[in-house]
Amino acid sequence: MSANLKSERDFLVTLLLAIFVGGLGIHRFYAGKIGTGFLMLITAGGCGIWWLIDIILIATGGFTDNIGRPISNKP
């Protein structure tokens, strides 16, 4: 995988989904991570801890889509 490949998913959409409905894992479904999205849905975002970690990862550019490409606002 080349380091310059960026996800087709939009950074702002992912961040807003995580902030407003992240406890349901909707941002993970959007990123293509269906399995972990379902786990977040049934655990209420890991009782809020997993949700908070995801928001931090998205905001700092460390969150990836289902094939490992970063979802980032960096060009």
N, CA, C and O atoms as a Tripos MOL2 file, in Angstrom:
@<TRIPOS>MOLECULE
protein
  300   299    75     0     0
PROTEIN
NO_CHARGES

@<TRIPOS>ATOM
      1 N           0.8340   -1.1790    0.0000 N.3       1 MET1
      2 CA          0.0000    0.0000    0.0000 C.3       1 MET1
      3 C           0.8760    1.2390    0.0000 C.2       1 MET1
      4 O           1.8170    1.3370    0.7880 O.2       1 MET1
      5 N           0.5830    2.1600   -0.8550 N.am      2 SER2
      6 CA          1.3350    3.3980   -0.9380 C.3       2 SER2
      7 C           0.8770    4.3660    0.1490 C.2       2 SER2
      8 O          -0.3080    4.4270    0.4770 O.2       2 SER2
      9 N           1.8120    5.1120    0.6970 N.am      3 ALA3
     10 CA          1.5020    6.0250    1.7840 C.3       3 ALA3
     11 C           0.6690    7.2190    1.3380 C.2       3 ALA3
     12 O           0.0620    7.8890    2.1740 O.2       3 ALA3
     13 N           0.6270    7.5010    0.0340 N.am      4 ASN4
     14 CA         -0.1000    8.6770   -0.4110 C.3       4 ASN4
     15 C          -1.5470    8.3750   -0.7840 C.2       4 ASN4
     16 O          -2.2550    9.2830   -1.2210 O.2       4 ASN4
     17 N          -2.0120    7.1440   -0.6310 N.am      5 LEU5
     18 CA         -3.3970    6.8250   -0.9150 C.3       5 LEU5
     19 C          -4.2890    7.3160    0.2140 C.2       5 LEU5
     20 O          -4.0080    7.0770    1.3890 O.2       5 LEU5
     21 N          -5.3500    7.9940   -0.1450 N.am      6 LYS6
     22 CA         -6.2840    8.5390    0.8240 C.3       6 LYS6
     23 C          -7.6560    7.9380    0.5720 C.2       6 LYS6
     24 O          -8.0220    7.6630   -0.5710 O.2       6 LYS6
     25 N          -8.4000    7.7400    1.6240 N.am      7 SER7
     26 CA         -9.7340    7.1530    1.5060 C.3       7 SER7
     27 C         -10.6610    8.0540    0.6980 C.2       7 SER7
     28 O         -10.5020    9.2740    0.6710 O.2       7 SER7
     29 N         -11.6340    7.4240    0.0400 N.am      8 GLU8
     30 CA        -12.6540    8.1730   -0.6860 C.3       8 GLU8
     31 C         -13.7000    8.7410    0.2650 C.2       8 GLU8
     32 O         -14.4920    9.5960   -0.1320 O.2       8 GLU8
     33 N         -13.7140    8.2900    1.4840 N.am      9 ARG9
     34 CA        -14.6760    8.7860    2.4850 C.3       9 ARG9
     35 C         -14.2990   10.1970    2.8940 C.2       9 ARG9
     36 O         -13.1210   10.5380    2.9930 O.2       9 ARG9
     37 N         -15.3110   11.0060    3.1290 N.am     10 ASP10
     38 CA        -15.0920   12.4090    3.4780 C.3      10 ASP10
     39 C         -14.7640   12.5500    4.9620 C.2      10 ASP10
     40 O         -15.4390   11.9770    5.8180 O.2      10 ASP10
     41 N         -13.7240   13.3170    5.2500 N.am     11 PHE11
     42 CA        -13.2690   13.5230    6.6190 C.3      11 PHE11
     43 C         -14.3430   14.1830    7.4730 C.2      11 PHE11
     44 O         -14.6450   13.7030    8.5660 O.2      11 PHE11
     45 N         -14.9230   15.2760    6.9890 N.am     12 LEU12
     46 CA        -15.8980   16.0240    7.7820 C.3      12 LEU12
     47 C         -17.1470   15.1960    8.0490 C.2      12 LEU12
     48 O         -17.6750   15.2250    9.1610 O.2      12 LEU12
     49 N         -17.6220   14.4710    7.0690 N.am     13 VAL13
     50 CA        -18.7970   13.6140    7.2620 C.3      13 VAL13
     51 C         -18.4980   12.5580    8.3230 C.2      13 VAL13
     52 O         -19.3200   12.3060    9.2040 O.2      13 VAL13
     53 N         -17.3240   11.9440    8.2350 N.am     14 THR14
     54 CA        -16.9490   10.9220    9.2150 C.3      14 THR14
     55 C         -16.8790   11.5100   10.6150 C.2      14 THR14
     56 O         -17.3770   10.9090   11.5670 O.2      14 THR14
     57 N         -16.2700   12.6710   10.7470 N.am     15 LEU15
     58 CA        -16.1470   13.3100   12.0570 C.3      15 LEU15
     59 C         -17.5080   13.6880   12.6250 C.2      15 LEU15
     60 O         -17.7750   13.4450   13.8020 O.2      15 LEU15
     61 N         -18.3680   14.2760   11.8090 N.am     16 LEU16
     62 CA        -19.6910   14.6720   12.2900 C.3      16 LEU16
     63 C         -20.5420   13.4630   12.6620 C.2      16 LEU16
     64 O         -21.2630   13.4980   13.6590 O.2      16 LEU16
     65 N         -20.4650   12.4080   11.8790 N.am     17 LEU17
     66 CA        -21.1940   11.1880   12.2310 C.3      17 LEU17
     67 C         -20.6970   10.6370   13.5610 C.2      17 LEU17
     68 O         -21.4950   10.1990   14.3900 O.2      17 LEU17
     69 N         -19.3860   10.6560   13.7680 N.am     18 ALA18
     70 CA        -18.8160   10.1490   15.0120 C.3      18 ALA18
     71 C         -19.2560   10.9890   16.2050 C.2      18 ALA18
     72 O         -19.5570   10.4460   17.2680 O.2      18 ALA18
     73 N         -19.2950   12.2930   16.0380 N.am     19 ILE19
     74 CA        -19.6690   13.1640   17.1430 C.3      19 ILE19
     75 C         -21.1420   12.9980   17.5040 C.2      19 ILE19
     76 O         -21.4820   12.8660   18.6790 O.2      19 ILE19
     77 N         -22.0160   13.0060   16.4980 N.am     20 PHE20
     78 CA        -23.4490   13.0400   16.7810 C.3      20 PHE20
     79 C         -24.1080   11.6710   16.9480 C.2      20 PHE20
     80 O         -25.0320   11.5400   17.7510 O.2      20 PHE20
     81 N         -23.6640   10.6560   16.2220 N.am     21 VAL21
     82 CA        -24.2640    9.3230   16.3590 C.3      21 VAL21
     83 C         -23.1870    8.2430   16.4930 C.2      21 VAL21
     84 O         -23.4060    7.0860   16.1340 O.2      21 VAL21
     85 N         -22.0380    8.6320   17.0090 N.am     22 GLY22
     86 CA        -20.9150    7.7050   17.1320 C.3      22 GLY22
     87 C         -21.1520    6.5790   18.1080 C.2      22 GLY22
     88 O         -20.5720    5.5030   17.9610 O.2      22 GLY22
     89 N         -21.9820    6.7990   19.0910 N.am     23 GLY23
     90 CA        -22.2980    5.7440   20.0390 C.3      23 GLY23
     91 C         -23.0060    4.5750   19.3910 C.2      23 GLY23
     92 O         -23.0290    3.4740   19.9420 O.2      23 GLY23
     93 N         -23.5840    4.8070   18.2270 N.am     24 LEU24
     94 CA        -24.2570    3.7480   17.4830 C.3      24 LEU24
     95 C         -23.3540    3.1460   16.4110 C.2      24 LEU24
     96 O         -23.7520    2.2060   15.7230 O.2      24 LEU24
     97 N         -22.1570    3.6750   16.2660 N.am     25 GLY25
     98 CA        -21.1950    3.1410   15.3050 C.3      25 GLY25
     99 C         -21.4600    3.5170   13.8570 C.2      25 GLY25
    100 O         -20.9110    2.8950   12.9470 O.2      25 GLY25
    101 N         -22.2920    4.5240   13.6300 N.am     26 ILE26
    102 CA        -22.6700    4.9080   12.2740 C.3      26 ILE26
    103 C         -21.4490    5.3330   11.4590 C.2      26 ILE26
    104 O         -21.3880    5.0450   10.2640 O.2      26 ILE26
    105 N         -20.4860    6.0040   12.0690 N.am     27 HIS27
    106 CA        -19.2830    6.4210   11.3540 C.3      27 HIS27
    107 C         -18.4690    5.2180   10.8760 C.2      27 HIS27
    108 O         -17.8000    5.2940    9.8460 O.2      27 HIS27
    109 N         -18.5210    4.1180   11.6130 N.am     28 ARG28
    110 CA        -17.8140    2.9040   11.1880 C.3      28 ARG28
    111 C         -18.5250    2.2390   10.0160 C.2      28 ARG28
    112 O         -17.8690    1.7170    9.1150 O.2      28 ARG28
    113 N         -19.8470    2.2500   10.0150 N.am     29 PHE29
    114 CA        -20.5860    1.7440    8.8530 C.3      29 PHE29
    115 C         -20.2400    2.5910    7.6300 C.2      29 PHE29
    116 O         -20.0300    2.0520    6.5430 O.2      29 PHE29
    117 N         -20.1800    3.9110    7.7990 N.am     30 TYR30
    118 CA        -19.8370    4.8210    6.7070 C.3      30 TYR30
    119 C         -18.4370    4.5350    6.1620 C.2      30 TYR30
    120 O         -18.2070    4.6160    4.9560 O.2      30 TYR30
    121 N         -17.5160    4.2050    7.0450 N.am     31 ALA31
    122 CA        -16.1380    3.9230    6.6310 C.3      31 ALA31
    123 C         -15.9870    2.5140    6.0550 C.2      31 ALA31
    124 O         -14.9060    2.1520    5.5900 O.2      31 ALA31
    125 N         -17.0430    1.7260    6.0780 N.am     32 GLY32
    126 CA        -16.9880    0.3730    5.5190 C.3      32 GLY32
    127 C         -16.6150   -0.6940    6.5280 C.2      32 GLY32
    128 O         -16.4290   -1.8550    6.1630 O.2      32 GLY32
    129 N         -16.5030   -0.3190    7.7840 N.am     33 LYS33
    130 CA        -16.1370   -1.2660    8.8350 C.3      33 LYS33
    131 C         -17.4170   -1.8210    9.4680 C.2      33 LYS33
    132 O         -17.7860   -1.4540   10.5830 O.2      33 LYS33
    133 N         -18.0800   -2.7080    8.7330 N.am     34 ILE34
    134 CA        -19.3960   -3.2040    9.1210 C.3      34 ILE34
    135 C         -19.3540   -4.0180   10.4180 C.2      34 ILE34
    136 O         -20.2140   -3.8490   11.2820 O.2      34 ILE34
    137 N         -18.3790   -4.8800   10.5560 N.am     35 GLY35
    138 CA        -18.2800   -5.7240   11.7510 C.3      35 GLY35
    139 C         -18.1090   -4.9240   13.0290 C.2      35 GLY35
    140 O         -18.8330   -5.1370   14.0010 O.2      35 GLY35
    141 N         -17.1560   -4.0070   13.0300 N.am     36 THR36
    142 CA        -16.9430   -3.1980   14.2430 C.3      36 THR36
    143 C         -18.0550   -2.1730   14.4200 C.2      36 THR36
    144 O         -18.3340   -1.7510   15.5420 O.2      36 THR36
    145 N         -18.6910   -1.7700   13.3270 N.am     37 GLY37
    146 CA        -19.8520   -0.8870   13.4400 C.3      37 GLY37
    147 C         -20.9760   -1.5800   14.1810 C.2      37 GLY37
    148 O         -21.6320   -0.9800   15.0330 O.2      37 GLY37
    149 N         -21.1990   -2.8560   13.8530 N.am     38 PHE38
    150 CA        -22.2310   -3.6290   14.5420 C.3      38 PHE38
    151 C         -21.8750   -3.8100   16.0150 C.2      38 PHE38
    152 O         -22.7470   -3.7100   16.8790 O.2      38 PHE38
    153 N         -20.6030   -4.0760   16.3070 N.am     39 LEU39
    154 CA        -20.1890   -4.2160   17.7110 C.3      39 LEU39
    155 C         -20.4040   -2.9230   18.4860 C.2      39 LEU39
    156 O         -20.8350   -2.9480   19.6390 O.2      39 LEU39
    157 N         -20.1030   -1.7970   17.8520 N.am     40 MET40
    158 CA        -20.3460   -0.5160   18.5280 C.3      40 MET40
    159 C         -21.8370   -0.3040   18.7550 C.2      40 MET40
    160 O         -22.2480    0.2300   19.7850 O.2      40 MET40
    161 N         -22.6370   -0.7230   17.7920 N.am     41 LEU41
    162 CA        -24.0900   -0.5690   17.9060 C.3      41 LEU41
    163 C         -24.6300   -1.3380   19.1010 C.2      41 LEU41
    164 O         -25.4400   -0.8060   19.8600 O.2      41 LEU41
    165 N         -24.1950   -2.5800   19.2810 N.am     42 ILE42
    166 CA        -24.7540   -3.3810   20.3780 C.3      42 ILE42
    167 C         -24.1110   -3.0980   21.7370 C.2      42 ILE42
    168 O         -24.6430   -3.5160   22.7650 O.2      42 ILE42
    169 N         -22.9680   -2.3910   21.7590 N.am     43 THR43
    170 CA        -22.3250   -2.0590   23.0450 C.3      43 THR43
    171 C         -22.4230   -0.5770   23.3800 C.2      43 THR43
    172 O         -21.7880   -0.1070   24.3230 O.2      43 THR43
    173 N         -23.2250    0.1640   22.6010 N.am     44 ALA44
    174 CA        -23.3730    1.6120   22.8010 C.3      44 ALA44
    175 C         -22.0170    2.3090   22.7630 C.2      44 ALA44
    176 O         -21.6780    3.0950   23.6470 O.2      44 ALA44
    177 N         -21.2620    2.0060   21.7310 N.am     45 GLY45
    178 CA        -19.9590    2.6500   21.5520 C.3      45 GLY45
    179 C         -18.9480    2.2250   22.5850 C.2      45 GLY45
    180 O         -18.0910    3.0110   22.9890 O.2      45 GLY45
    181 N         -19.0460    0.9780   23.0170 N.am     46 GLY46
    182 CA        -18.1160    0.4940   24.0530 C.3      46 GLY46
    183 C         -18.2970    1.2780   25.3300 C.2      46 GLY46
    184 O         -17.3280    1.6610   25.9850 O.2      46 GLY46
    185 N         -19.5740    1.5170   25.6860 N.am     47 CYS47
    186 CA        -19.9570    2.3160   26.8630 C.3      47 CYS47
    187 C         -19.3570    3.7170   26.7960 C.2      47 CYS47
    188 O         -19.0630    4.3220   27.8270 O.2      47 CYS47
    189 N         -19.1770    4.2250   25.5900 N.am     48 GLY48
    190 CA        -18.6930    5.5820   25.4040 C.3      48 GLY48
    191 C         -17.1920    5.7060   25.2480 C.2      48 GLY48
    192 O         -16.7080    6.7030   24.7130 O.2      48 GLY48
    193 N         -16.4510    4.7160   25.7030 N.am     49 ILE49
    194 CA        -14.9880    4.7930   25.6410 C.3      49 ILE49
    195 C         -14.4980    4.6330   24.2060 C.2      49 ILE49
    196 O         -13.6900    5.4320   23.7320 O.2      49 ILE49
    197 N         -14.9750    3.6220   23.5250 N.am     50 TRP50
    198 CA        -14.6000    3.3610   22.1330 C.3      50 TRP50
    199 C         -14.9980    4.5410   21.2580 C.2      50 TRP50
    200 O         -14.2610    4.9300   20.3520 O.2      50 TRP50
    201 N         -16.1580    5.1020   21.5320 N.am     51 TRP51
    202 CA        -16.6640    6.2600   20.7950 C.3      51 TRP51
    203 C         -15.7070    7.4490   20.9380 C.2      51 TRP51
    204 O         -15.3620    8.0930   19.9480 O.2      51 TRP51
    205 N         -15.2890    7.7320   22.1510 N.am     52 LEU52
    206 CA        -14.3720    8.8440   22.3980 C.3      52 LEU52
    207 C         -13.0200    8.6250   21.7130 C.2      52 LEU52
    208 O         -12.4530    9.5570   21.1430 O.2      52 LEU52
    209 N         -12.5140    7.4120   21.7680 N.am     53 ILE53
    210 CA        -11.2450    7.0950   21.1070 C.3      53 ILE53
    211 C         -11.3670    7.2980   19.5980 C.2      53 ILE53
    212 O         -10.4540    7.8320   18.9690 O.2      53 ILE53
    213 N         -12.4950    6.8710   19.0130 N.am     54 ASP54
    214 CA        -12.7010    7.0580   17.5750 C.3      54 ASP54
    215 C         -12.7410    8.5320   17.1900 C.2      54 ASP54
    216 O         -12.1830    8.9150   16.1620 O.2      54 ASP54
    217 N         -13.3870    9.3570   17.9930 N.am     55 ILE55
    218 CA        -13.4240   10.7980   17.6950 C.3      55 ILE55
    219 C         -12.0060   11.3680   17.6880 C.2      55 ILE55
    220 O         -11.6510   12.1460   16.8020 O.2      55 ILE55
    221 N         -11.2090   10.9870   18.6610 N.am     56 ILE56
    222 CA         -9.8210   11.4620   18.7290 C.3      56 ILE56
    223 C          -9.0370   10.9690   17.5140 C.2      56 ILE56
    224 O          -8.2880   11.7370   16.9100 O.2      56 ILE56
    225 N          -9.2030    9.6940   17.1490 N.am     57 LEU57
    226 CA         -8.4960    9.1490   15.9830 C.3      57 LEU57
    227 C          -8.9010    9.8560   14.6940 C.2      57 LEU57
    228 O          -8.0530   10.1620   13.8560 O.2      57 LEU57
    229 N         -10.1850   10.1120   14.5380 N.am     58 ILE58
    230 CA        -10.6450   10.8020   13.3290 C.3      58 ILE58
    231 C         -10.0850   12.2180   13.2850 C.2      58 ILE58
    232 O          -9.5820   12.6540   12.2500 O.2      58 ILE58
    233 N         -10.1650   12.9300   14.3870 N.am     59 ALA59
    234 CA         -9.6980   14.3230   14.4330 C.3      59 ALA59
    235 C          -8.1990   14.4480   14.1790 C.2      59 ALA59
    236 O          -7.7430   15.4470   13.6230 O.2      59 ALA59
    237 N          -7.4350   13.4420   14.5830 N.am     60 THR60
    238 CA         -5.9800   13.5130   14.4040 C.3      60 THR60
    239 C          -5.5020   12.8490   13.1160 C.2      60 THR60
    240 O          -4.3080   12.8670   12.8140 O.2      60 THR60
    241 N          -6.4340   12.2610   12.3530 N.am     61 GLY61
    242 CA         -6.0580   11.6470   11.0840 C.3      61 GLY61
    243 C          -5.6090   10.2080   11.2050 C.2      61 GLY61
    244 O          -5.0370    9.6690   10.2570 O.2      61 GLY61
    245 N          -5.8450    9.5700   12.3300 N.am     62 GLY62
    246 CA         -5.4240    8.2000   12.5310 C.3      62 GLY62
    247 C          -6.4790    7.1520   12.2270 C.2      62 GLY62
    248 O          -6.2130    5.9560   12.3440 O.2      62 GLY62
    249 N          -7.6680    7.5820   11.8380 N.am     63 PHE63
    250 CA         -8.7580    6.6470   11.5470 C.3      63 PHE63
    251 C          -8.6790    6.2170   10.0890 C.2      63 PHE63
    252 O          -8.4040    7.0370    9.2130 O.2      63 PHE63
    253 N          -8.9170    4.9330    9.8240 N.am     64 THR64
    254 CA         -8.8100    4.4150    8.4620 C.3      64 THR64
    255 C         -10.1320    3.8090    8.0120 C.2      64 THR64
    256 O         -11.0110    3.5180    8.8240 O.2      64 THR64
    257 N         -10.2550    3.6250    6.6890 N.am     65 ASP65
    258 CA        -11.4410    2.9600    6.1600 C.3      65 ASP65
    259 C         -11.2450    1.4490    6.2200 C.2      65 ASP65
    260 O         -10.2790    0.9740    6.8180 O.2      65 ASP65
    261 N         -12.1400    0.6990    5.6130 N.am     66 ASN66
    262 CA        -12.1110   -0.7540    5.7270 C.3      66 ASN66
    263 C         -10.9140   -1.4210    5.0540 C.2      66 ASN66
    264 O         -10.6340   -2.5870    5.3320 O.2      66 ASN66
    265 N         -10.2050   -0.7190    4.1830 N.am     67 ILE67
    266 CA         -9.0130   -1.3280    3.5710 C.3      67 ILE67
    267 C          -7.7220   -0.6320    4.0050 C.2      67 ILE67
    268 O          -6.6780   -0.7930    3.3720 O.2      67 ILE67
    269 N          -7.8030    0.1360    5.0780 N.am     68 GLY68
    270 CA         -6.6000    0.7030    5.6740 C.3      68 GLY68
    271 C          -6.1520    2.0560    5.1760 C.2      68 GLY68
    272 O          -5.0930    2.5400    5.5770 O.2      68 GLY68
    273 N          -6.9420    2.6860    4.2990 N.am     69 ARG69
    274 CA         -6.5710    4.0250    3.8200 C.3      69 ARG69
    275 C          -7.0210    5.0750    4.8370 C.2      69 ARG69
    276 O          -8.1420    4.9920    5.3400 O.2      69 ARG69
    277 N          -6.1860    6.0470    5.1480 N.am     70 PRO70
    278 CA         -6.5530    7.0580    6.1480 C.3      70 PRO70
    279 C          -7.6850    7.9560    5.6740 C.2      70 PRO70
    280 O          -7.7450    8.3680    4.5150 O.2      70 PRO70
    281 N          -8.5900    8.2450    6.6230 N.am     71 ILE71
    282 CA         -9.6390    9.2260    6.3890 C.3      71 ILE71
    283 C          -9.1320   10.4970    7.0500 C.2      71 ILE71
    284 O          -9.1610   10.6260    8.2740 O.2      71 ILE71
    285 N          -8.6740   11.4220    6.2430 N.am     72 SER72
    286 CA         -7.9680   12.5810    6.7660 C.3      72 SER72
    287 C          -8.3380   13.8300    5.9770 C.2      72 SER72
    288 O          -8.7400   13.7440    4.8160 O.2      72 SER72
    289 N          -8.2010   14.9740    6.6050 N.am     73 ASN73
    290 CA         -8.4350   16.2360    5.9050 C.3      73 ASN73
    291 C          -7.1400   16.7750    5.3080 C.2      73 ASN73
    292 O          -7.1320   17.8540    4.7170 O.2      73 ASN73
    293 N          -6.0700   16.0480    5.4560 N.am     74 LYS74
    294 CA         -4.7880   16.4490    4.8770 C.3      74 LYS74
    295 C          -4.7620   16.0830    3.4010 C.2      74 LYS74
    296 O          -5.2610   15.0260    3.0180 O.2      74 LYS74
    297 N          -4.1840   16.9470    2.5660 N.am     75 PRO75
    298 CA         -4.1570   16.6580    1.1180 C.3      75 PRO75
    299 C          -3.3100   15.4610    0.7620 C.2      75 PRO75
    300 O          -3.2010   15.1090   -0.4120 O.2      75 PRO75
@<TRIPOS>BOND
     1     1     2 1
     2     2     3 1
     3     3     4 2
     4     3     5 am
     5     5     6 1
     6     6     7 1
     7     7     8 2
     8     7     9 am
     9     9    10 1
    10    10    11 1
    11    11    12 2
    12    11    13 am
    13    13    14 1
    14    14    15 1
    15    15    16 2
    16    15    17 am
    17    17    18 1
    18    18    19 1
    19    19    20 2
    20    19    21 am
    21    21    22 1
    22    22    23 1
    23    23    24 2
    24    23    25 am
    25    25    26 1
    26    26    27 1
    27    27    28 2
    28    27    29 am
    29    29    30 1
    30    30    31 1
    31    31    32 2
    32    31    33 am
    33    33    34 1
    34    34    35 1
    35    35    36 2
    36    35    37 am
    37    37    38 1
    38    38    39 1
    39    39    40 2
    40    39    41 am
    41    41    42 1
    42    42    43 1
    43    43    44 2
    44    43    45 am
    45    45    46 1
    46    46    47 1
    47    47    48 2
    48    47    49 am
    49    49    50 1
    50    50    51 1
    51    51    52 2
    52    51    53 am
    53    53    54 1
    54    54    55 1
    55    55    56 2
    56    55    57 am
    57    57    58 1
    58    58    59 1
    59    59    60 2
    60    59    61 am
    61    61    62 1
    62    62    63 1
    63    63    64 2
    64    63    65 am
    65    65    66 1
    66    66    67 1
    67    67    68 2
    68    67    69 am
    69    69    70 1
    70    70    71 1
    71    71    72 2
    72    71    73 am
    73    73    74 1
    74    74    75 1
    75    75    76 2
    76    75    77 am
    77    77    78 1
    78    78    79 1
    79    79    80 2
    80    79    81 am
    81    81    82 1
    82    82    83 1
    83    83    84 2
    84    83    85 am
    85    85    86 1
    86    86    87 1
    87    87    88 2
    88    87    89 am
    89    89    90 1
    90    90    91 1
    91    91    92 2
    92    91    93 am
    93    93    94 1
    94    94    95 1
    95    95    96 2
    96    95    97 am
    97    97    98 1
    98    98    99 1
    99    99   100 2
   100    99   101 am
   101   101   102 1
   102   102   103 1
   103   103   104 2
   104   103   105 am
   105   105   106 1
   106   106   107 1
   107   107   108 2
   108   107   109 am
   109   109   110 1
   110   110   111 1
   111   111   112 2
   112   111   113 am
   113   113   114 1
   114   114   115 1
   115   115   116 2
   116   115   117 am
   117   117   118 1
   118   118   119 1
   119   119   120 2
   120   119   121 am
   121   121   122 1
   122   122   123 1
   123   123   124 2
   124   123   125 am
   125   125   126 1
   126   126   127 1
   127   127   128 2
   128   127   129 am
   129   129   130 1
   130   130   131 1
   131   131   132 2
   132   131   133 am
   133   133   134 1
   134   134   135 1
   135   135   136 2
   136   135   137 am
   137   137   138 1
   138   138   139 1
   139   139   140 2
   140   139   141 am
   141   141   142 1
   142   142   143 1
   143   143   144 2
   144   143   145 am
   145   145   146 1
   146   146   147 1
   147   147   148 2
   148   147   149 am
   149   149   150 1
   150   150   151 1
   151   151   152 2
   152   151   153 am
   153   153   154 1
   154   154   155 1
   155   155   156 2
   156   155   157 am
   157   157   158 1
   158   158   159 1
   159   159   160 2
   160   159   161 am
   161   161   162 1
   162   162   163 1
   163   163   164 2
   164   163   165 am
   165   165   166 1
   166   166   167 1
   167   167   168 2
   168   167   169 am
   169   169   170 1
   170   170   171 1
   171   171   172 2
   172   171   173 am
   173   173   174 1
   174   174   175 1
   175   175   176 2
   176   175   177 am
   177   177   178 1
   178   178   179 1
   179   179   180 2
   180   179   181 am
   181   181   182 1
   182   182   183 1
   183   183   184 2
   184   183   185 am
   185   185   186 1
   186   186   187 1
   187   187   188 2
   188   187   189 am
   189   189   190 1
   190   190   191 1
   191   191   192 2
   192   191   193 am
   193   193   194 1
   194   194   195 1
   195   195   196 2
   196   195   197 am
   197   197   198 1
   198   198   199 1
   199   199   200 2
   200   199   201 am
   201   201   202 1
   202   202   203 1
   203   203   204 2
   204   203   205 am
   205   205   206 1
   206   206   207 1
   207   207   208 2
   208   207   209 am
   209   209   210 1
   210   210   211 1
   211   211   212 2
   212   211   213 am
   213   213   214 1
   214   214   215 1
   215   215   216 2
   216   215   217 am
   217   217   218 1
   218   218   219 1
   219   219   220 2
   220   219   221 am
   221   221   222 1
   222   222   223 1
   223   223   224 2
   224   223   225 am
   225   225   226 1
   226   226   227 1
   227   227   228 2
   228   227   229 am
   229   229   230 1
   230   230   231 1
   231   231   232 2
   232   231   233 am
   233   233   234 1
   234   234   235 1
   235   235   236 2
   236   235   237 am
   237   237   238 1
   238   238   239 1
   239   239   240 2
   240   239   241 am
   241   241   242 1
   242   242   243 1
   243   243   244 2
   244   243   245 am
   245   245   246 1
   246   246   247 1
   247   247   248 2
   248   247   249 am
   249   249   250 1
   250   250   251 1
   251   251   252 2
   252   251   253 am
   253   253   254 1
   254   254   255 1
   255   255   256 2
   256   255   257 am
   257   257   258 1
   258   258   259 1
   259   259   260 2
   260   259   261 am
   261   261   262 1
   262   262   263 1
   263   263   264 2
   264   263   265 am
   265   265   266 1
   266   266   267 1
   267   267   268 2
   268   267   269 am
   269   269   270 1
   270   270   271 1
   271   271   272 2
   272   271   273 am
   273   273   274 1
   274   274   275 1
   275   275   276 2
   276   275   277 am
   277   277   278 1
   278   278   279 1
   279   279   280 2
   280   279   281 am
   281   281   282 1
   282   282   283 1
   283   283   284 2
   284   283   285 am
   285   285   286 1
   286   286   287 1
   287   287   288 2
   288   287   289 am
   289   289   290 1
   290   290   291 1
   291   291   292 2
   292   291   293 am
   293   293   294 1
   294   294   295 1
   295   295   296 2
   296   295   297 am
   297   297   298 1
   298   298   299 1
   299   299   300 2
@<TRIPOS>SUBSTRUCTURE
     1 MET1         2 RESIDUE 1 A MET
     2 SER2         6 RESIDUE 1 A SER
     3 ALA3        10 RESIDUE 1 A ALA
     4 ASN4        14 RESIDUE 1 A ASN
     5 LEU5        18 RESIDUE 1 A LEU
     6 LYS6        22 RESIDUE 1 A LYS
     7 SER7        26 RESIDUE 1 A SER
     8 GLU8        30 RESIDUE 1 A GLU
     9 ARG9        34 RESIDUE 1 A ARG
    10 ASP10       38 RESIDUE 1 A ASP
    11 PHE11       42 RESIDUE 1 A PHE
    12 LEU12       46 RESIDUE 1 A LEU
    13 VAL13       50 RESIDUE 1 A VAL
    14 THR14       54 RESIDUE 1 A THR
    15 LEU15       58 RESIDUE 1 A LEU
    16 LEU16       62 RESIDUE 1 A LEU
    17 LEU17       66 RESIDUE 1 A LEU
    18 ALA18       70 RESIDUE 1 A ALA
    19 ILE19       74 RESIDUE 1 A ILE
    20 PHE20       78 RESIDUE 1 A PHE
    21 VAL21       82 RESIDUE 1 A VAL
    22 GLY22       86 RESIDUE 1 A GLY
    23 GLY23       90 RESIDUE 1 A GLY
    24 LEU24       94 RESIDUE 1 A LEU
    25 GLY25       98 RESIDUE 1 A GLY
    26 ILE26      102 RESIDUE 1 A ILE
    27 HIS27      106 RESIDUE 1 A HIS
    28 ARG28      110 RESIDUE 1 A ARG
    29 PHE29      114 RESIDUE 1 A PHE
    30 TYR30      118 RESIDUE 1 A TYR
    31 ALA31      122 RESIDUE 1 A ALA
    32 GLY32      126 RESIDUE 1 A GLY
    33 LYS33      130 RESIDUE 1 A LYS
    34 ILE34      134 RESIDUE 1 A ILE
    35 GLY35      138 RESIDUE 1 A GLY
    36 THR36      142 RESIDUE 1 A THR
    37 GLY37      146 RESIDUE 1 A GLY
    38 PHE38      150 RESIDUE 1 A PHE
    39 LEU39      154 RESIDUE 1 A LEU
    40 MET40      158 RESIDUE 1 A MET
    41 LEU41      162 RESIDUE 1 A LEU
    42 ILE42      166 RESIDUE 1 A ILE
    43 THR43      170 RESIDUE 1 A THR
    44 ALA44      174 RESIDUE 1 A ALA
    45 GLY45      178 RESIDUE 1 A GLY
    46 GLY46      182 RESIDUE 1 A GLY
    47 CYS47      186 RESIDUE 1 A CYS
    48 GLY48      190 RESIDUE 1 A GLY
    49 ILE49      194 RESIDUE 1 A ILE
    50 TRP50      198 RESIDUE 1 A TRP
    51 TRP51      202 RESIDUE 1 A TRP
    52 LEU52      206 RESIDUE 1 A LEU
    53 ILE53      210 RESIDUE 1 A ILE
    54 ASP54      214 RESIDUE 1 A ASP
    55 ILE55      218 RESIDUE 1 A ILE
    56 ILE56      222 RESIDUE 1 A ILE
    57 LEU57      226 RESIDUE 1 A LEU
    58 ILE58      230 RESIDUE 1 A ILE
    59 ALA59      234 RESIDUE 1 A ALA
    60 THR60      238 RESIDUE 1 A THR
    61 GLY61      242 RESIDUE 1 A GLY
    62 GLY62      246 RESIDUE 1 A GLY
    63 PHE63      250 RESIDUE 1 A PHE
    64 THR64      254 RESIDUE 1 A THR
    65 ASP65      258 RESIDUE 1 A ASP
    66 ASN66      262 RESIDUE 1 A ASN
    67 ILE67      266 RESIDUE 1 A ILE
    68 GLY68      270 RESIDUE 1 A GLY
    69 ARG69      274 RESIDUE 1 A ARG
    70 PRO70      278 RESIDUE 1 A PRO
    71 ILE71      282 RESIDUE 1 A ILE
    72 SER72      286 RESIDUE 1 A SER
    73 ASN73      290 RESIDUE 1 A ASN
    74 LYS74      294 RESIDUE 1 A LYS
    75 PRO75      298 RESIDUE 1 A PRO
